[in-house]
Amino acid sequence: MLQGRHHTDVKLVSRRAALIKNTDSYEHPHLWYSTTEVVRALELFIAGGDELSGSSTYSYDLVDLTRQVLAKYANELFLKVIEAYRLKDSHGVAHQSQMFLDLVEDIDTLLACHEGFLLGPWLESAKQLAQDEEQQIQFEWNARTQITMWYDNTEVEASLLRDYGNKYWSGLLKDYYGPRAAIYFNFLTQSLENGHGFQLKAWRREWIKLTNKWQKSRKIFPVESNGNALNISRWLYHKYLGNPDTYDH
């Protein structure tokens, strides 16, 4: 979710480097360590769950480790989307994109299991500092802006401080990161279906529009956790990681 700047080698795989040679592209996906080793670490951590699940510290670390492993898997899915686009494989783009978006929703469900990974407390704590409704609206907007895109963007030029304070928080993934990714994937699909290049300015416009709307929203998010971290981590492990052939080593 972090951004880089001005990569010029089309072989460098990032969010847009496979599409355009000189853009404000994102950094390379976080793939520098072995997937097999971190999946094995999660397997062992889950195995100790029956004995340790009553510990809030264990639950926090379990959610955090599961989140990290699934985020690494999400990176691999994203690279498959880009490779399918490069090969002009519209079916592959659609399939891998949907897998990515489904995974984002599942990670959001995981994060909801522990109060340390919730968007709600961040927004509510900002609103509680206000002395009147006008301040409350302003403070919530500030809190939303800090974790998404700072307010020096134009309609087609994103702020350099986008994702400056990105978080893996339940609510933020499902309500913002997922829809943002869906916009990008839709533009990839449209590019293949219509036979034209990726519409960079149009995509930026929709991305920024989504961000501005989200920042102004007053939607309320939970401040208490929901779900059993061990049960959901086990479910996600078997759904996505139980078969070694599903991820790169």
VODREN-62066 format. One line per field, with one value per residue (C-alpha): residue in one letter; x, y, z; residue number from 1. Coordinates in Angstrom, 3 decimals, padded with zeros to 6 digits. Layout:
N
r c(A, ...) .
east c(X, ...) .
north c(Y, ...) .
up c(Z, ...) .
k c(NUM, ...) .
// end
This chain:
249
r c(M, L, Q, G, R, H, H, T, D, V, K, L, V, S, R, R, A, A, L, I, K, N, T, D, S, Y, E, H, P, H, L, W, Y, S, T, T, E, V, V, R, A, L, E, L, F, I, A, G, G, D, E, L, S, G, S, S, T, Y, S, Y, D, L, V, D, L, T, R, Q, V, L, A, K, Y, A, N, E, L, F, L, K, V, I, E, A, Y, R, L, K, D, S, H, G, V, A, H, Q, S, Q, M, F, L, D, L, V, E, D, I, D, T, L, L, A, C, H, E, G, F, L, L, G, P, W, L, E, S, A, K, Q, L, A, Q, D, E, E, Q, Q, I, Q, F, E, W, N, A, R, T, Q, I, T, M, W, Y, D, N, T, E, V, E, A, S, L, L, R, D, Y, G, N, K, Y, W, S, G, L, L, K, D, Y, Y, G, P, R, A, A, I, Y, F, N, F, L, T, Q, S, L, E, N, G, H, G, F, Q, L, K, A, W, R, R, E, W, I, K, L, T, N, K, W, Q, K, S, R, K, I, F, P, V, E, S, N, G, N, A, L, N, I, S, R, W, L, Y, H, K, Y, L, G, N, P, D, T, Y, D, H) .
east c(000.000, 003.015, 004.017, 007.245, 008.103, 009.337, 010.274, 011.264, 011.971, 008.876, 010.237, 009.882, 006.538, 004.515, 000.962, 001.492, 005.059, 003.788, 001.520, 003.452, 007.193, 007.306, 004.654, 004.389, 004.261, 003.992, 006.822, 007.452, 005.236, 006.591, 007.922, 011.516, 011.187, 010.140, 006.410, 006.944, 008.727, 006.129, 003.275, 005.046, 005.390, 001.649, 000.895, 002.932, 001.396, -002.125, -001.174, -000.616, -003.981, -005.988, -003.647, -003.140, -006.376, -007.460, -004.556, -005.282, -001.580, -001.676, -004.851, -003.257, -000.134, -002.217, -004.301, -001.151, 000.736, -002.258, -002.745, 000.891, 000.802, -002.432, -001.100, 001.887, -000.484, -002.450, 000.752, 001.161, -002.425, -001.849, 001.225, -000.875, -003.423, -000.658, 000.820, -002.615, -003.065, 000.360, -000.671, -004.022, -005.807, -009.103, -010.398, -007.238, -007.538, -011.169, -010.492, -007.400, -008.946, -011.993, -009.779, -007.872, -011.059, -012.505, -009.254, -009.423, -012.883, -011.649, -008.695, -011.130, -013.137, -009.935, -008.931, -012.348, -011.447, -009.206, -009.754, -006.176, -007.081, -010.264, -010.882, -013.719, -011.660, -009.442, -012.404, -014.327, -011.304, -010.955, -014.628, -014.470, -011.986, -014.556, -016.521, -019.343, -020.716, -018.729, -015.498, -016.582, -017.030, -013.666, -011.799, -013.274, -012.343, -008.799, -008.585, -009.835, -007.504, -004.385, -004.805, -005.796, -004.772, -003.671, -005.542, -003.113, -004.461, -006.269, -008.988, -006.405, -003.198, -003.013, -001.247, 002.338, 001.247, -001.355, -001.235, 001.258, -000.492, -002.003, -003.272, -004.427, -007.691, -011.046, -013.400, -010.631, -009.942, -013.562, -014.801, -011.841, -008.954, -011.213, -013.337, -010.169, -008.623, -011.872, -011.695, -008.171, -009.122, -012.156, -009.912, -007.613, -010.617, -011.965, -008.564, -008.538, -012.181, -011.935, -008.473, -006.966, -004.205, -004.744, -006.632, -004.345, -005.986, -009.495, -008.425, -006.807, -009.957, -012.136, -009.634, -009.445, -013.226, -013.646, -011.100, -012.728, -016.129, -014.766, -013.056, -016.301, -018.374, -019.826, -020.242, -019.798, -017.528, -017.449, -015.292, -015.483, -014.053, -016.244, -015.327, -012.945, -009.403, -008.285, -011.285, -011.091, -007.312, -007.702, -010.452, -008.386, -005.283, -007.140, -008.963, -005.897, -002.732, -003.528, -002.418, 001.220, 000.471, -001.721, 001.162, 004.702, 007.557) .
north c(000.000, 002.270, 004.434, 004.913, 007.431, 007.557, 003.951, 003.904, 000.204, -001.513, -004.826, -003.620, -004.956, -002.449, -001.200, 000.598, -000.081, -002.883, -000.372, 002.840, 003.444, 006.701, 007.192, 007.838, 004.087, 002.234, 000.327, -003.309, -005.787, -006.975, -010.341, -010.393, -013.249, -016.863, -017.501, -021.105, -020.070, -017.546, -019.963, -022.582, -020.037, -019.372, -023.115, -023.552, -020.473, -021.733, -025.151, -023.563, -021.857, -024.271, -023.660, -019.915, -018.612, -017.067, -014.638, -011.267, -010.963, -014.287, -013.267, -009.965, -011.698, -014.374, -011.781, -009.831, -012.866, -014.180, -010.697, -010.552, -013.969, -013.177, -009.768, -011.539, -013.868, -010.825, -009.421, -012.631, -012.409, -008.819, -009.793, -012.467, -009.793, -007.674, -010.656, -011.576, -007.987, -008.036, -011.211, -009.621, -012.405, -010.776, -013.940, -014.154, -010.496, -010.984, -014.213, -013.070, -009.651, -011.249, -013.517, -010.442, -008.566, -011.593, -011.890, -008.223, -008.829, -011.939, -010.050, -007.390, -010.115, -011.355, -007.883, -007.377, -010.113, -007.857, -004.296, -003.447, -003.686, -001.613, 001.644, 002.651, 003.635, 005.918, 007.857, 007.949, 009.192, 012.076, 013.004, 012.896, 015.783, 018.088, 020.708, 021.044, 019.326, 021.482, 020.505, 016.880, 016.845, 018.549, 016.247, 013.112, 014.377, 015.000, 011.481, 009.948, 012.089, 011.146, 007.452, 007.824, 010.794, 014.199, 017.144, 018.604, 016.556, 017.809, 015.991, 013.982, 014.274, 012.342, 013.776, 012.613, 011.756, 009.188, 006.186, 008.065, 006.639, 003.478, 000.897, -002.698, -001.916, -003.624, -001.177, 000.536, -002.519, -003.323, 000.251, 001.925, -000.283, -002.909, -000.429, 001.416, -001.793, -002.619, 000.682, -000.128, -003.644, -002.307, 000.015, -002.897, -004.879, -001.951, -001.485, -005.079, -005.101, -001.821, -002.447, 000.818, 001.646, 001.998, 005.255, 006.671, 010.076, 008.640, 006.042, 008.689, 010.790, 007.915, 006.949, 010.539, 010.911, 007.761, 009.054, 012.479, 010.861, 008.465, 011.269, 013.241, 010.234, 010.060, 006.288, 004.791, 001.763, -000.724, 000.059, -003.466, -006.652, -009.340, -012.961, -015.613, -014.959, -018.585, -019.999, -017.388, -017.731, -021.499, -021.051, -018.603, -020.787, -023.757, -021.626, -019.913, -021.630, -025.277, -026.225, -025.166, -025.080, -022.000, -019.681, -019.025, -020.333) .
up c(000.000, 000.058, -002.857, -004.768, -007.460, -011.058, -011.849, -015.532, -016.240, -017.589, -016.256, -012.679, -011.573, -009.587, -009.699, -012.981, -014.110, -016.314, -018.032, -018.494, -018.502, -016.622, -013.944, -010.244, -009.695, -006.416, -004.810, -005.559, -003.707, -000.372, -001.570, -000.387, 002.129, 001.621, 001.500, 002.581, 005.782, 006.873, 006.087, 008.209, 011.027, 010.883, 010.879, 014.079, 015.665, 014.982, 016.396, 019.797, 019.738, 021.849, 024.760, 024.254, 022.715, 026.021, 025.850, 024.260, 023.388, 021.536, 019.705, 018.632, 017.330, 015.611, 013.762, 012.880, 011.567, 009.616, 008.179, 007.075, 005.413, 003.573, 002.524, 000.995, -000.834, -002.009, -003.501, -005.483, -006.735, -007.786, -009.803, -011.526, -012.461, -014.002, -015.839, -017.226, -018.388, -020.064, -021.900, -022.851, -020.984, -020.014, -018.321, -016.221, -015.206, -014.184, -012.276, -010.390, -009.674, -008.069, -005.994, -004.800, -003.872, -002.060, -000.111, 000.918, 002.400, 004.216, 005.686, 006.867, 008.640, 010.285, 011.472, 013.051, 015.575, 017.664, 018.861, 017.905, 014.215, 014.036, 012.161, 014.479, 017.556, 015.449, 014.074, 017.344, 019.307, 016.847, 017.169, 020.953, 020.944, 019.299, 021.219, 018.696, 015.595, 013.183, 014.910, 015.002, 011.221, 010.735, 013.120, 011.571, 008.099, 009.346, 010.782, 007.529, 005.437, 007.434, 006.639, 002.970, 000.810, 002.069, 000.656, -001.895, -004.803, -007.893, -009.839, -011.784, -009.733, -006.476, -003.453, -002.981, 000.569, -000.445, 001.880, 004.048, 007.121, 005.642, 008.115, 008.153, 009.948, 009.659, 007.977, 006.046, 003.900, 003.112, 002.793, 001.036, -000.106, -001.670, -003.669, -004.699, -006.021, -007.827, -009.716, -010.879, -011.974, -013.851, -015.845, -016.692, -017.933, -019.952, -021.545, -022.794, -023.869, -025.790, -027.209, -025.997, -023.563, -019.847, -019.222, -016.550, -016.062, -016.027, -013.456, -011.285, -011.480, -010.236, -007.535, -006.240, -006.431, -004.324, -001.819, -001.484, -000.961, 001.655, 003.546, 003.765, 004.808, 008.339, 008.301, 011.765, 012.225, 015.122, 018.146, 019.568, 018.105, 016.595, 015.934, 017.226, 016.051, 016.259, 014.399, 011.639, 011.273, 010.943, 008.346, 006.307, 006.542, 005.077, 002.494, 001.075, 002.315, 002.938, -000.579, -001.249, -004.987, -004.503, -003.615, -004.786, -002.663) .
k c(1, 2, 3, 4, 5, 6, 7, 8, 9, 10, 11, 12, 13, 14, 15, 16, 17, 18, 19, 20, 21, 22, 23, 24, 25, 26, 27, 28, 29, 30, 31, 32, 33, 34, 35, 36, 37, 38, 39, 40, 41, 42, 43, 44, 45, 46, 47, 48, 49, 50, 51, 52, 53, 54, 55, 56, 57, 58, 59, 60, 61, 62, 63, 64, 65, 66, 67, 68, 69, 70, 71, 72, 73, 74, 75, 76, 77, 78, 79, 80, 81, 82, 83, 84, 85, 86, 87, 88, 89, 90, 91, 92, 93, 94, 95, 96, 97, 98, 99, 100, 101, 102, 103, 104, 105, 106, 107, 108, 109, 110, 111, 112, 113, 114, 115, 116, 117, 118, 119, 120, 121, 122, 123, 124, 125, 126, 127, 128, 129, 130, 131, 132, 133, 134, 135, 136, 137, 138, 139, 140, 141, 142, 143, 144, 145, 146, 147, 148, 149, 150, 151, 152, 153, 154, 155, 156, 157, 158, 159, 160, 161, 162, 163, 164, 165, 166, 167, 168, 169, 170, 171, 172, 173, 174, 175, 176, 177, 178, 179, 180, 181, 182, 183, 184, 185, 186, 187, 188, 189, 190, 191, 192, 193, 194, 195, 196, 197, 198, 199, 200, 201, 202, 203, 204, 205, 206, 207, 208, 209, 210, 211, 212, 213, 214, 215, 216, 217, 218, 219, 220, 221, 222, 223, 224, 225, 226, 227, 228, 229, 230, 231, 232, 233, 234, 235, 236, 237, 238, 239, 240, 241, 242, 243, 244, 245, 246, 247, 248, 249) .
// end
